[in-house]
């Protein structure tokens, strides 16, 4: 039997040319007994190899190890036992923590301290160096060291073998045969050459003799191995592999125990916390049904031994409460009364008691999926609390694997093949990746790359081979792993690019594969906006609302009237153009309707053709029916139509007889089917199982297509339930306290779907006065100003482009009681000249004189800063006044918003708009009528589910215009489609029965030249 003990995957970034899955699958096909995955100073790929072996039941023994370089000393460490694995993780952690992200630094002590790992030494071929290393190895590790012999057929094998034999005889070290695998198949050699060139920042041609001479570092057939190596070396390798019994299945995870006070067990302390929460959450007393649910959950938690997990979350949210940091739990938390009592979530279980089955499944044996969102501006406080409480040795963030996508692959491969970087940049910007009917490969000829050129052919092949390859590790957005002991005994830790951050070498999928729990500490901008809104209300009213207060009030008809009118600019989740188009059609009237609304405008339900059947049934235009009582149990709450990700999984279980384990495999396949197509492996089982239970083949095929539609895109019901709480709260605040809500949004930006300009325009459409930036009235943040019975929004200095935060805060904090009286008074603050010019350009100095032109003119007069001229004020030497169009362009250049005029409103004064229809007039146009509209482009969206359709939003001075651009129209008029900031659209108006209006574009005319130099921010293709 053949065992390969030195093998690097593509998790040896820019070195290995095959994935861990490809390597173990090929090793199994070739009949290997064992394969050691030994990526350089890393175990990042071993879980994927382990998962593939387990999923496909491969008869290959996976050995965990790692390859290292220490000066000119190269060696591999293998893990025969759990102790050896912990030792390897410690060595990797120490080496990685000493170096910057992506690098490692070994010290001799790391090697001398090895007690459990087995060592494969790769001699350098230099006799003097090898003798020194052999002396050292024999002195410290004589009983656990082997010489790793490579035969590479590169003309130097004879010298290598002589050296191996000499070292073995001189130092009594056994020799093992190993290839040093970098690819699963010889065909990957060109890919490996390109990766090597990228790593060295050169071209393949310039690598010369440093590149692999041949493809011998691929997995070799057993017969070839026996021809290349002495039989005893192969036998020794197999015997060594036989000593390696460690499996990743042995890893057990324990949460920190210090959360439990003395005298308590984890279960008793969790119950005490829950009982205290019951008093807060249910002051009027808890019903028998809720009490039964609580007991059921606590029993499940105890059986699955998840008490520490919930106590850890409880501790984190208690810290957030103590610091007045707003948060909201989602995921399984939304299904749990225990999480509601622990104040991890604000989702009242009395509203969604039907969701409990997703909380914890004993059958699936899966840990609960609980994410906690915190204010995006204050999440770092929570992260640092976790680090301080548990220490760097016991906690770190999960990793995210950054993989090659088209742009990065095209650029890196092109540079490695010698194409000019300027040419590559040009092509990348010109290739239309949104038009899925024209592959990027066929567009190259129009961009100057001849398709029959061998170099271009090679470029295409290699770019395709590199797509999806891991490029480097990054940090997860907030997934923390916290352990009771040193975390590096479980998985290596390395430095993140951000200071004060450390990450483990596994991502969330790896953790899930091994059943290891993580705590998700995520950031959400809407929570920041809501908390700031609450702060404004607290300052004005004796009793300020909070999220539980608003939800306890129940469903407010006035708020839902606003929602049904799609007046949802700026609110959470239901603010996009697609959501706003759906709201008048679905017409949500209660909390659970919002849960459905949030989930239904997703690729899963849309691709599975579930939206129209649901709407027809909801409005009584189609009867609600179920093929069986079992299916009714799953789909009754959504009128027989699967809307949520969990429902299609449950359908497989109740209608096709899938076990809990098979359903879990199906869920994983759904998440990755567009990458690997594994979901098709379940098709026959699903269809056959449903037919055996009496369902016809057409319905079974329909269910499979719905499952495919949800693949990678489905929205869990529990997430939607949590998001619906915040969606409703944000709508409630917008309806009853719009000025405070808009101010909170603006002060939390960047976040959400809309730019400050769009939010300000919407506020003004709601009759809220918005006042301009002014050095005598504006704070750094946007603020509220009382005017008689009304509240106005004063724009803050943060809006001014080019004004430093330090300068803006200095202007606000040092402002005299009666304000600044002149530019000279500001000069005394010592502001940087760039800050002064930014204020002048934003017209923030208008209080001193006439206009921004005069203010900038005075800034250029340096004599006024001299003592003799300090008392002189005014702009007597400058009389030029900017025109309306000049002011508009200046406003957008300085603050991206204008309060003086809207671009389209200004154009009406200079151009004939008699044949153009404004946004406010579209309701008067008959269905299918021809319309001509014009507006500033504020958004282009081309969702993957829309078959090449682009949804383009135009804004004029009366509102927004929703435009639909078909793929052929966009392709024929690409310049105007992609580049126009002011666009005229001639098309057909379409009105749905619910009154939703779209303009189907025919002719696109770029009118940007009518306001030259105007830049209107647009959210494009996000």
Secondary structure, 3 states (H helix, E strand, C coil): CEEECCECCCCCCCCCCCCHHHHHHHHHHCCEEEEEECCECCCCCHHHHHHHHHHHCCCCEEEEEEEEEECCEEEEEECCCHHHHHHHHHHHHHHHHCCCCCCCCCCHHHHHCCCCCEEEEECCCCHHHHHHHHHHHHHHHHHHEEEEECCCCCCCHHHHHHHHHHHHHHHCCCEEECCCECECCHHHHHHHHHHHHHHHCCCHHHHHHHCCCCCCCECCCHHHHHHHCCHHHHHHHHHHHHCCCCCHHHCCCCCCCCCCCCCCCHHHHHHHHHHHHHHHHCCCCCCHHHHHHHHHHHHHHHHHCCHHHHHHHHHHHHHHHHCCCCEEEEEHHHHCHHHHHCCCCCCCCCCCHHHHHHCCCCCCCCCCCEEEEEECCCHHHHHHHHHHHHCCCCEEEEEEEEECCHHHHHHHHHHHCCCCHHHHHHHHHHCCCCCCCCCHHHHCHHHCCCCCCHHHHHHHHHHHHHCCCEEEEEEEEEEEEECCCCHHHCCCEEECCCCCCEEEEEEHHHHHHCCCCCEEEEEEHHHHHHHHHHHHHHHHCCCCCCHHHHHHCCCCHHHHHHHHCCCCCCCCCCCCHHHHHHHHHHCCCCHHHHHHHHHHCCHHHHHCCCHHHHHHHHCCCCCCCCCCHHHHHHHHHHCCCCCCHHHHHHHHHHHHCCCHHHHHHHHHHHHHHHHHCHHHHHHHHHHHHHHHCCCCHHHHHHHHHHHHHHCCCCCCHHHHHHHHHHHHHHHHHHHHCHHHHHHHHHHHCCCCCCCHHHHHHHHHHCCCCEECCCCCCCCCCCEEEEECCEEEEECCHHHCCCCCHHHHHHHHHCCCCCCCCCHHHHHCCCCCHHHHHHHHHCCCCHHHCCCHHHHHHHHCCHHHHCHHHCCCCCCCCCCCCCCHHHHHHHHHHHHCCCCCCCHHHHHHHHCCCCCCCCHHHHHHCCCCCEEEEEEEEEEEECCCCCCCCEEEEEEECCEEEEEEECHHHHHHCHHHHHHCCEEEEEEEEEECCCCCEEEEEEEEEECHHHHCCCCCCCEECC
